[in-house]
């Protein structure tokens, strides 16, 4: 039966992975369809108005029409972010944190994906310099998290009894698959999506997951491809539009015999472009970091309306800049004849027609086109295709100005309160830079063999690599988007050089935003010098623990006065008392921090006994009053002395079978703690909620038993201890936690090197790592916070000071 169960579990997993891919593809289709619809509507109205007003001299009216469209769309996008603040930005930093093992509130909720997908189509249609690809990754991740649960907080009434995948680990696997499907749908790059999930996302990976993630990515790509090909070309089943962003086919004109896509000589230029791309990316990240800090200080603390006003200000500025730049700075250039003959394939014709039909003739005489308006008055994807494939030239001045304006405005835009991606603006910015380099090399150095499209692509890769600092996944995404495997080497070299150059100055944009939020993200590995530290140097020695049989009053007070997510289950080791006590000096055989630990433990107990007053039972309130010392200890240093004089009782209710008394000796109060296991806060709250306990007169065998399904029924949101109604529970009742604790969690010795601790924590996806000494006593606990870069640096400085 167990084998059948395992096979059924695996089969359900595959079905769900496929469903996640299909749903992510449909979300992409929804976003793409409405962005296209709104953008076409906007540009048709504005274009006819501009053409009319150029003759009549009423261009201010055209500008007002454009402003009306853009401000309305951006206002709607901002309102959606007010409903769900997590929907702002690209969502990649949040998903990166989630897959790293950090819980970000609301990041994978149904409401988030609705606000994100709807908001991004308004912000892109509103003419902001943002892309829809980043939010696709977030949307895919939310679909991955929600679909296998068959329930949602937003739709409480819809409940299915679906017992599978009720754990964080399963959920994280599905989120990895969803994020990969988002990349695959955005770029038509299923392998790139899988690698993105592996490189940027998941901390915990296994062999079986790779295959499922790839399958999910394929499902997303082909779902989107199938529907887009049918809706746009009416040729259902032809699969000719792989992703939301398609780079078209790179091909030299047949008439030009000297043209090559790239040559060995060009590699030198590509490396230089990689260096410049890295520098530009580092500058972009530095400016954006300062802007983000300014927003955190001056915009976020103010009323939420201020954020909406900021978004509208950015939209207003962007619209005016785009309009004025196209009118004043654009040059009229000669049109080139179409370079594709009639016998080309359908997809090539599609791209070629798309390129030539998106040329804008604003403010220019017949047979010429306005190069600046062609870049600004088109959807970003069309502008990228223009820079990659347009035979007609763009003047170096236009490209320089376009790059500068786009660079500054997209830097200002990333971080405002609208759903926004960074991939497409970075690609467009970089493509302009690459096209500029090609123009300069052709015009001033006389290198005629250069193919401008290749340089535009390498420029796009260099700038995007300099901003986001991805390597493997970005290389594969760009190769898959171009359908040109010969570009593999130049793209890879450019991205590597851009990453190394950028890393010399600062981190990638997503890491910067993760750090600004103060999220304890774990890197792939620690620095070499951290191995001077041991587990005992970084652990938290002041433990909050429970006993295998604990009174309800103690459990409630522990849960109410701490925010820890797990507690060691311990008993006191009476066998080690003699070594532990020498006179009145507290010395342990191998633990140097016992004294401070005891001071803190006693302080914690005092706080806890005071907090028990708020427990709803009058019986307990009377008990607490008996135990609380009449006088407050004035100083922490005097606390130990007071204990030694037995004026203060540190533990109310240690054991169910005995209460503390004045006759207790020091040995009885503080014994070494033998470690038995780890129990989660959610489990303790569930036990209290279900009334799982037994009375003093009974044995622990009479305690009700809960199955695993009952324990995980409230997943993923367990009730809060402050919301429970505990009036019916007798505080003297005892809870036996041993059937529910994890009796064999991962543990480390106090002498373990930090790098080993880090690798164990990271690869196993742990949240708590108890430190247990040679005789089985728990001496501390390590959590994610103790392994962050900043914490380790601080401990290393302390280590050097004590040497």
Secondary structure, 3 states (H helix, E strand, C coil): CHHHHHHHHHHHHHHHHHHHHHHHHHHHHHHHHHHHHHHHHHHHHHHHHHHHHHHHCCHHHHHHHHHHHHHHHHHHHHHHHHHCHHHCECCHHHHHHHHHCCCCCCCCCHHHHHHHHHHHHHHHHCCCCCECHHHHHHHHHHHHHHHCCCCCCCCCCCCCCCCCCCCHHHHHHHHHHHHHHHHHHHHCCHHHHHHHHHHHHCCCCCHHHHHHHHHHHHHHHHHHHHHHHHHHHCCCCCCCCCCCCCCCCCCCCCCCCCCCCCCHHHHHHHHHHHHHHHHHHHHHHHHHHHHHHHHHHHCCCCCHHHHHHHHHHHHHHHHHHHHHHHHHHCCEEECCCCCCCCCCCHHHHHHHHHHHHCCCCCCCCCCEEEHHHHHHCCCHHHHHHHHHHCCCCCCHHHHHHHHHHHHHHHHHHCCCCCECECHHHHHHHHHHHHHHHHHHHHHHHCCCCCCHHHHHHHHHHHHHHHHHCCCHHHHHHHHHHHCCHHHHHHHHHHHHHHHHHHHCCCCCHHHHHHHHCCCCCCCCCCCHHHHHCEHHHHCECCCCEEECEEEHHHHHHHHHHCCCCEEEEEEECHHHHHHHEECCEECCCCCCCHHHHHHHHHHHHHHHHHHHHHCCCHHHHHHHHHHCCCCCCCCHHHHHHHHHCCCCCCCCCCECCECCCCCCCHHHHCCCEEEEEEEEHHHHHHHHHCCCCECCCCCHHHCCCCCHHHHCCCCCCCCCHHHCCCCCCCCCCEEECCCCCECCCCEECCCCEHHHHHHHHHHCCCCEEEEECCCCEEEEEEEHHHHCHHHHHHHHHHHHHHC
